[in-house]
Amino acid sequence: MNIKRMVVGLMTVSICCGCADLSEDLTGQPTSDKFFKTIVDFNSYISGAYTPLVKLYGEDAPYVACAGAEDVCTPVVRWKGFEQVNINTVGNPEEVTDILWNNCYSSISACNTTIELVAQNTNLTAEELSPIDGEAKFLRAFGYFQLVRWFGEVPLLTEANQKNASVEPQAAIADIYKQIVVDLQSVETTLPSKREDRTRPTSWTAKSLLAKVYLTMAGFPLNDTSCYALARDKAGEVINEKVYSLERHFFDLWLYDNRQTNSEFIFTLYGNSISRTGGYQFRATRPDANGEGGWADWTSDSRFFDMFPKGDGSRVKGTFYLTMIDGTPWE
């Protein structure tokens, strides 16, 4: 091989390439002139904000992260620190926290882009786009409500500063809740009051979540007790309208065949084990013995079970998994 000739050839290629402008915008961010012409385009894009949430709640992470509460515990040794509310004793906390963080921010990013594109669009009317804008703001509020309760101070990214995400500092908890409230208040009137697709939020979904947000703000860490009355009044709006009602038989709440007719569901992310768009909670929560073949990653705390009102037993059987496949009692 003639090394000298090869080097000269490479130099020639480099010089020729240097003469032309080969720069390309590889940010991958959609713009209003590229795709968003019809309402179908917007609906297709906003569906991408749900995918990370379906993935998130199909994983162990949200439940393991809540293992410090009275109703959930994890027998997995490397996760025991979550149950003890001491993350310093967790062998690899990123195994859980990365899933929480990345999926929430992926959803929020899609929402921010949608809100920005709605504002730029000139092809559709404000009336047509209002539900899409409302849906994006609801999902953004939902995402930040999860993040602020899991992590406290986090970067507050909106359509205004999302491009600077890598340098945005953590926002104060009060500011994050303020953004959540602003988003939910703005969509109470822009979201439709009823939808055929049960997986999409309505104005009543927004009011319900806002009531829960107010109730949370009244407690730790904000301790804004004025929010108790706000929570009461907002929940009252939903209750008085009688949009939702309790299922007559508690166990019917969990039946897959009732997913589209269930009267209790306010906001639901549906999984499907057949098409592999569901999670693996059914395996993660089952024991690894007595024919169950599960992973036993997390379960109910026995103290919670002991305190649970027994009554006629129907709510107990509908809440707890009491008997193994081979007939062995849970004890």
FENFEN-V306610 format. One record per backbone hydrogen bond with DSSP energy under -0.5 kcal/mol. CO is the residue of the C=O (numbers start at 1). NH is the residue of the N-H. If there is no record, write none. Layout:
BEGIN
co/nh
CO/NH
CO/NH
END
This chain:
BEGIN
co/nh
1/3
2/6
3/7
4/8
5/9
6/10
7/11
8/12
9/13
10/14
11/15
12/16
13/17
14/18
15/19
16/19
17/20
20/22
24/26
31/34
31/35
31/36
35/37
38/42
39/43
40/44
41/45
42/46
43/47
45/48
46/49
47/50
47/51
48/52
50/53
50/54
51/55
52/56
53/57
54/58
55/58
56/59
56/62
58/280
60/63
60/64
61/65
64/67
66/69
71/301
73/299
76/79
77/80
78/91
79/82
79/83
80/84
81/86
82/85
86/89
87/90
90/93
92/95
93/96
93/97
94/98
96/100
97/101
98/102
99/103
100/104
101/105
102/106
103/107
104/108
105/109
106/110
107/111
108/112
109/113
110/114
111/115
112/116
113/117
114/118
115/119
116/120
117/121
125/129
126/130
127/131
129/133
130/134
131/135
132/136
133/137
134/138
135/139
136/140
137/141
138/142
139/143
140/144
141/145
142/146
143/147
144/148
145/149
146/150
147/151
147/152
148/152
151/153
154/171
155/157
158/161
158/162
161/164
162/165
164/167
164/168
165/168
169/156
172/176
173/177
174/178
175/179
176/180
177/181
178/182
179/183
180/184
181/185
182/186
183/187
184/188
187/191
192/203
196/198
197/200
198/268
202/206
203/207
204/208
205/209
206/210
207/211
208/212
209/213
210/214
211/215
212/216
213/217
214/218
215/219
216/219
217/224
219/223
223/225
224/227
225/228
226/230
227/231
228/232
229/233
230/234
231/235
232/236
233/237
234/238
235/239
236/240
237/241
238/242
238/243
239/242
248/250
249/252
250/253
251/254
252/255
255/258
256/259
258/261
258/262
263/245
268/270
272/276
272/277
272/278
280/283
280/284
281/285
283/295
283/296
284/297
284/298
286/296
287/294
289/292
290/326
297/76
299/73
301/304
301/305
302/306
303/307
304/308
305/308
310/313
313/317
314/318
315/319
316/319
316/320
320/322
322/330
324/327
328/324
END
